[in-house]
Amino acid sequence: PIDDLERRSDDCSSSKLLEEMCEVLSHVDVPMEPACSFCHEVRVSPNRPGSLAAALRNASARTSLILEEGVFVECEPLRITQPGVSLSSATTSMAHVVTSSTEPAGRCLISIEAQEVVVRSIHFEIDSGNKSESPEKGAAQNSVCLSVKGDANPEVIECSFTAKHGYGIEIRDSSSPSIQNCEISHSSCGIHVRGHSTPVVRGSRIHHCHDACMKLSDDCGGLVENNSMEDSFEAGIVASGRSTTAINGNSLHNTTGCGFLLLDSTTVSCSQNEVVGKHINGVQAGEDSDITFQNNKIIASEGSGIVVHDSARGSFFANDVKGTKMAGVGVRDLANPLMCGNIITGGQGSGVVLVG
């Protein structure tokens, strides 16, 4: 009968549709668990001293710690040892992390010893005294606000650091952090890079440092780019050891001693930097250094714009030296640099002086 034929047709259509649905579903990858099953967020309050240290001790991998607004007073060194941990402020006002008033100089406030860590928008201070005071000469050098070590590769973004009696940031042990848009101030040294570390330091301001804004030593490499370094008392950047860092597009202002002080066997390359304000020599390369220094501007040196001495070598190309009180370029001792295409104008002394 016609009714039976229609029923069989409907049954065939339903069966075909079911087969098609099964075919589609068989090609869909359905996760067995949520994508963020290992991620969780923990809010940390500053109401109790040591609350951040406790939160870090309890943090598992890929924990996000959100610091509520206020001052975190920490009595013990903070350590990030789990991979993927993030640390950030809950609001646009930076959370402040400081040492206790009874904690002596000569310690590390926070160390990062793990992979894929992110620290964002937090102020760290290892001495909460009067920041208007200059760091004291001869003060303890082993106090560190932030230490990056153990092959860690964190991102440190829009943070600020003050370590009156030591280093703002110490980078060591073959670590490779990214330091971006940070401020490091009122320290003996702003950033010290050593070991075989290869950091990227970009877009940051480093100022009011007793020794140097940045020290590069041992066999470190990496990139230092587009930073502002101001008001140091020895030099803007000191490179020594066998460092190979690329230093590009930085502004060095009021560095008192030298803009660049290049020593030992360093082979750093410096390009498109500017040395201005109060300083004696724009760049001083000595010992066995063999640097590349090109397309830089050195303005109004109280001594010389470029000084090469001892047994230093190096290539000095297309630099613009203006308004020096002494020689635009001075070469002495057993130095053997290659000079080409440099422009020396407006000086009060000689353009080039060769001695020895």
DAKA-V626121 format. One record per helix or strand of 3 or more residues. SS is the DSSP state (H for helix, E for strand). FROM is the first residue (numbers start at 1). TO is the last residue. If there is no record, write none. Layout:
ss: (SS & SS)
from: (FROM & FROM)
to: (TO & TO)
//
This chain:
ss: (H & E & H & E & E & E & E & E & E & E & E & E & E & E & E & E & E & E & E & E & E & E & E & E & E & E & E & E & E & E & E & E & E & E & E & E & E & E & E)
from: (2 & 40 & 51 & 63 & 71 & 78 & 86 & 95 & 108 & 118 & 122 & 143 & 155 & 160 & 166 & 178 & 183 & 189 & 200 & 205 & 212 & 223 & 228 & 235 & 246 & 251 & 258 & 269 & 274 & 281 & 292 & 297 & 306 & 315 & 320 & 329 & 338 & 343 & 352)
to: (25 & 44 & 58 & 67 & 74 & 80 & 89 & 99 & 112 & 120 & 125 & 148 & 157 & 162 & 171 & 180 & 187 & 193 & 202 & 209 & 216 & 225 & 232 & 239 & 248 & 253 & 262 & 271 & 276 & 285 & 294 & 299 & 308 & 317 & 322 & 332 & 340 & 345 & 355)
//
